[in-house]
């Protein structure tokens, strides 16, 4: 059975309000990206403990750590960024989740995507080292395809997934992100990355670039959901609608627009009688 989750910081800066809106939408998991206006990797140990208390008291589990790992230029200090990754590992263990979302690096400072492609081996080396560390802790890294990183296009994403070649490094399917890179999310990206598919992010975008609820854009969500079901997908579907703002490190929707996104997805699932939790 699939499970619904959400990047709940799209609702509010306040974790308690995030939880209340999630529960009002019958969503019991969170892709934890930030609380109280602070990225999850920058929360103090005391804030992590407080967050855990709030989530546990309300029966909300952490589906994944929505980390910003890999959202730095490829020539940024590897050692410094790996230490930040270690914080992601610590936080994942604290919240009892096995998934850490990450990215595959920006071009060098002042460079272009061609400069990044030329550093393919370094991209794979860094991701492989993180994957080895994840394997040691029985964690799974899930790579989100996003514009301007190495794995933004279908071809480079597949190239990277093949290069790392590890069961602890898997793929997120984010249809809207593929559309923003002028790629076809379904069926092209879906079929190409299916061997590594582990996670689904739910947002949609129109041809003019406007972010909309699932089913109102070019993401072919009804067809994609039918295919996911036919192929036996039983993982998380995480709402990340970005209906009010879409920034480099975080989007925002607000409570009411978030509810619209939640209900659009749940209506699509109910229309095909796909059970979810």
Backbone torsions as a table, in degrees:
resi	resn	phi	psi	omega
1	UNK	NA	132.8	177.4
2	UNK	-71.4	156.2	179.0
3	UNK	-126.6	137.4	179.7
4	UNK	-89.7	139.6	175.3
5	UNK	-138.0	-178.9	-179.9
6	UNK	-160.6	148.0	166.3
7	UNK	-78.9	88.1	-167.2
8	UNK	-73.3	-11.6	174.3
9	UNK	-70.3	-5.9	169.9
10	UNK	-72.0	-16.3	-178.5
11	UNK	-85.7	-48.8	-171.4
12	UNK	-164.6	158.6	171.3
13	UNK	-70.8	-28.8	-173.8
14	UNK	-84.7	126.3	-176.0
15	UNK	-64.0	-38.9	-179.7
16	UNK	-61.9	-41.7	177.2
17	UNK	-67.5	-37.8	175.0
18	UNK	-54.4	-49.3	-177.1
19	UNK	-63.3	-43.6	-177.8
20	UNK	-62.0	-41.1	179.0
21	UNK	-69.8	-41.2	176.7
22	UNK	-56.1	-48.9	-177.5
23	UNK	-65.8	-34.2	177.4
24	UNK	-64.9	-22.0	177.5
25	UNK	-99.8	9.1	179.6
26	UNK	60.3	39.0	175.2
27	UNK	-111.7	127.7	-171.3
28	UNK	-119.0	16.0	176.9
29	UNK	-135.6	154.7	-179.4
30	UNK	-132.0	136.5	165.3
31	UNK	-89.6	101.8	-166.8
32	UNK	-81.6	108.9	-179.4
33	UNK	-110.4	-40.1	178.1
34	UNK	-161.5	160.0	174.5
35	UNK	-148.1	143.9	179.2
36	UNK	56.3	31.2	177.8
37	UNK	76.9	13.8	-176.3
38	UNK	-124.2	131.3	177.4
39	UNK	-58.3	144.9	-175.2
40	UNK	-57.7	-31.8	-179.4
41	UNK	-75.3	-13.3	-179.8
42	UNK	-103.8	-1.2	174.9
43	UNK	-65.2	141.4	174.7
44	UNK	-71.6	166.1	176.5
45	UNK	-59.6	-35.9	179.0
46	UNK	-67.2	-39.8	177.0
47	UNK	-67.9	-37.5	175.5
48	UNK	-59.8	-44.8	179.4
49	UNK	-63.6	-41.2	178.3
50	UNK	-63.6	-43.2	178.6
51	UNK	-62.2	-43.1	179.2
52	UNK	-60.4	-39.9	178.4
53	UNK	-62.6	-43.9	-180.0
54	UNK	-63.5	-46.5	-178.9
55	UNK	-64.9	-45.8	-179.1
56	UNK	-63.1	-40.8	-178.1
57	UNK	-64.2	-25.0	-178.0
58	UNK	-105.8	4.6	178.0
59	UNK	69.0	32.4	179.2
60	UNK	-106.7	124.4	178.6
61	UNK	-95.9	158.2	176.5
62	UNK	-94.5	113.4	179.0
63	UNK	-74.2	-41.3	-177.1
64	UNK	-157.7	155.2	169.5
65	UNK	-87.2	117.4	-178.7
66	UNK	-85.0	65.5	-172.0
67	UNK	-75.4	159.8	172.5
68	UNK	-95.4	17.0	-179.1
69	UNK	-59.1	134.3	-178.2
70	UNK	89.4	-2.5	176.4
71	UNK	-96.1	52.9	175.1
72	UNK	-138.3	158.8	176.5
73	UNK	-61.2	148.3	-177.3
74	UNK	-62.5	-22.2	178.3
75	UNK	-93.5	8.3	173.2
76	UNK	-68.5	150.1	-176.8
77	UNK	-50.2	116.8	179.4
78	UNK	-62.0	-44.7	-176.8
79	UNK	-62.5	-42.9	-179.6
80	UNK	-64.6	-43.0	-177.8
81	UNK	-71.4	-33.0	178.2
82	UNK	-65.9	-33.2	175.4
83	UNK	-65.1	-36.5	175.4
84	UNK	-66.7	-37.7	175.3
85	UNK	-61.6	-39.0	177.6
86	UNK	-59.7	-35.4	175.5
87	UNK	-64.7	-37.4	176.7
88	UNK	-62.2	-40.1	176.9
89	UNK	-61.7	-46.1	-179.7
90	UNK	-60.9	-43.7	-178.5
91	UNK	-68.0	-39.4	177.8
92	UNK	-59.6	-43.1	178.4
93	UNK	-65.4	-38.5	-179.2
94	UNK	-64.0	-33.9	-179.2
95	UNK	-98.4	7.6	173.4
96	UNK	57.4	44.8	173.8
97	UNK	-120.6	151.2	-179.8
98	UNK	-99.3	-5.8	-175.2
99	UNK	-107.8	135.2	169.8
100	UNK	-124.7	119.7	175.2
101	UNK	-78.2	140.7	176.8
102	UNK	-151.9	177.2	-176.0
103	UNK	-127.4	-177.6	-172.1
104	UNK	-124.5	35.9	167.1
105	UNK	78.0	144.3	175.0
106	UNK	-88.8	167.0	174.4
107	UNK	-60.6	163.2	176.0
108	UNK	-57.4	154.5	178.3
109	UNK	-55.1	125.5	-179.3
110	UNK	79.6	0.2	-177.5
111	UNK	-100.8	-173.8	-178.2
112	UNK	-120.4	176.9	178.2
113	UNK	-62.5	-29.4	177.3
114	UNK	-64.3	-35.8	176.6
115	UNK	-66.6	-34.7	178.2
116	UNK	-69.3	-43.6	178.9
117	UNK	-59.5	-36.8	179.3
118	UNK	-65.1	-18.5	-179.8
119	UNK	-104.5	29.1	178.9
120	UNK	-50.1	-46.1	-176.5
121	UNK	-61.5	-37.3	179.2
122	UNK	-70.9	-38.6	175.1
123	UNK	-56.8	-50.4	-177.2
124	UNK	-67.2	-36.6	178.6
125	UNK	-60.8	-46.4	-178.5
126	UNK	-65.8	-45.6	180.0
127	UNK	-65.6	-35.7	178.9
128	UNK	-66.5	-39.1	178.1
129	UNK	-64.6	-41.3	176.8
130	UNK	-65.3	-38.9	179.3
131	UNK	-64.3	-40.5	177.2
132	UNK	-60.2	-41.8	178.4
133	UNK	-65.5	-40.3	177.7
134	UNK	-62.1	-41.4	179.3
135	UNK	-60.6	-39.5	179.1
136	UNK	-60.9	-30.7	-178.6
137	UNK	-102.2	9.1	-178.3
138	UNK	57.4	41.7	176.1
139	UNK	-108.7	163.2	178.5
140	UNK	-125.3	126.5	175.1
141	UNK	-89.2	129.0	179.2
142	UNK	-115.6	119.0	-174.1
143	UNK	-88.7	125.0	177.0
144	UNK	-94.3	124.8	172.8
145	UNK	-70.4	124.1	179.8
146	UNK	-147.1	150.7	-175.1
147	UNK	-57.6	137.1	172.3
148	UNK	78.0	7.3	170.2
149	UNK	-102.1	171.3	-177.0
150	UNK	-57.4	-47.1	-175.5
151	UNK	-90.5	41.1	-178.9
152	UNK	-83.9	-37.2	179.5
153	UNK	-89.1	162.3	-179.7
154	UNK	-60.0	-48.4	-174.8
155	UNK	-62.7	-45.4	-178.5
156	UNK	-72.0	-32.1	177.0
157	UNK	-63.1	-47.8	178.9
158	UNK	-63.0	-42.2	178.8
159	UNK	-57.5	-43.2	-179.9
160	UNK	-68.8	-45.0	179.8
161	UNK	-61.4	-40.4	176.3
162	UNK	-67.4	-36.3	-178.6
163	UNK	-67.6	-41.7	177.6
164	UNK	-73.2	-45.6	170.3
165	UNK	50.9	63.9	-177.9
166	UNK	-149.0	140.2	-179.4
167	UNK	-66.1	-13.9	179.3
168	UNK	-98.0	10.4	174.0
169	UNK	-129.4	110.1	-171.7
170	UNK	-128.4	-179.0	-170.4
171	UNK	-113.8	138.4	166.9
172	UNK	-94.7	137.9	171.1
173	UNK	-100.5	113.3	176.6
174	UNK	-121.5	94.1	-174.5
175	UNK	-57.9	-41.8	-177.5
176	UNK	-63.5	-38.6	178.5
177	UNK	-63.6	-39.2	176.7
178	UNK	-63.5	-42.2	179.6
179	UNK	-61.3	-37.3	179.4
180	UNK	-70.1	-13.1	174.9
181	UNK	-104.0	14.2	-179.9
182	UNK	59.5	38.3	175.0
183	UNK	-112.6	156.3	180.0
184	UNK	-96.1	110.8	-174.7
185	UNK	-68.9	-39.1	178.5
186	UNK	-136.6	126.1	10.1
187	UNK	-92.4	-8.8	-166.9
188	UNK	-60.6	-59.6	-177.1
189	UNK	-65.3	-39.4	-179.4
190	UNK	-58.5	-52.0	-176.1
191	UNK	-67.3	-36.6	-177.8
192	UNK	-68.3	-35.6	-175.6
193	UNK	-102.9	3.3	-177.3
194	UNK	-53.9	-38.2	-179.7
195	UNK	-60.3	-19.5	-177.5
196	UNK	-113.9	3.0	-171.8
197	UNK	-64.4	126.4	-178.4
198	UNK	-134.2	-15.8	-168.8
199	UNK	-156.5	150.8	179.7
200	UNK	-131.0	130.0	173.1
201	UNK	-103.6	135.9	-173.1
202	UNK	-109.3	104.6	165.1
203	UNK	-154.2	165.7	-175.7
204	UNK	-140.7	159.8	-177.4
205	UNK	-145.6	140.8	176.4
206	UNK	-82.8	170.2	-178.3
207	UNK	-62.3	-27.6	179.8
208	UNK	-84.9	3.7	177.8
209	UNK	94.6	-2.9	179.7
210	UNK	-72.7	127.7	176.5
211	UNK	-79.9	133.8	-174.2
212	UNK	-138.7	173.8	178.7
213	UNK	-70.6	157.4	-178.4
214	UNK	-57.5	128.4	-179.6
215	UNK	102.6	-16.1	-178.8
216	UNK	-99.8	1.0	-178.7
217	UNK	-120.1	-152.4	-175.4
218	UNK	-97.7	10.0	-174.7
219	UNK	-78.4	-4.8	-179.8
220	UNK	54.0	46.3	-176.1
221	UNK	-61.2	-41.6	178.0
222	UNK	-59.1	-44.7	179.7
223	UNK	-66.5	-41.0	-179.7
224	UNK	-63.7	-43.5	179.8
225	UNK	-63.5	-40.8	177.8
226	UNK	-61.9	-40.3	-179.9
227	UNK	-69.1	-42.8	177.1
228	UNK	-56.3	-44.6	-179.6
229	UNK	-64.9	-44.2	-178.9
230	UNK	-62.2	-32.6	-179.1
231	UNK	-87.8	3.6	173.7
232	UNK	81.1	23.7	179.3
233	UNK	-61.7	130.9	-179.6
234	UNK	-136.8	29.5	-179.2
235	UNK	-98.6	-155.1	-179.8
236	UNK	-87.5	148.1	166.4
237	UNK	-120.4	113.5	-172.9
238	UNK	-107.4	119.0	176.8
239	UNK	-69.2	129.7	177.2
240	UNK	-144.7	64.1	-163.2
241	UNK	-71.9	-30.6	179.1
242	UNK	55.1	40.5	-171.5
243	UNK	-78.9	-20.9	179.2
244	UNK	-107.1	-35.3	-178.9
245	UNK	-154.3	146.2	178.0
246	UNK	-132.5	101.8	-178.4
247	UNK	-101.9	178.4	-177.8
248	UNK	-65.9	-36.1	-175.1
249	UNK	-115.2	-9.2	-177.3
250	UNK	-166.3	138.9	173.0
251	UNK	-102.7	172.1	179.8
252	UNK	-147.1	144.2	177.3
253	UNK	-127.9	-34.2	-172.6
254	UNK	85.2	160.7	-173.5
255	UNK	-57.2	-47.6	-173.1
256	UNK	-72.2	-42.7	177.5
257	UNK	-66.8	-35.2	175.5
258	UNK	-61.0	-43.7	178.1
259	UNK	-59.2	-38.4	178.0
260	UNK	-61.5	-43.0	179.2
261	UNK	-65.7	-41.5	178.8
262	UNK	-61.6	-46.2	-176.8
263	UNK	-69.8	-32.7	176.5
264	UNK	-62.7	-46.2	179.0
265	UNK	-65.1	-46.9	-177.5
266	UNK	-65.5	-33.7	175.8
267	UNK	-65.5	-39.5	177.2
268	UNK	-62.5	-43.0	179.5
269	UNK	-65.3	-43.0	179.5
270	UNK	-65.9	-34.6	-178.5
271	UNK	-64.2	-24.0	178.3
272	UNK	-107.1	9.9	177.7
273	UNK	56.0	41.0	177.3
274	UNK	-95.9	113.5	-177.6
275	UNK	-70.3	143.6	179.3
276	UNK	-147.0	161.4	179.0
277	UNK	-123.0	NA	NA
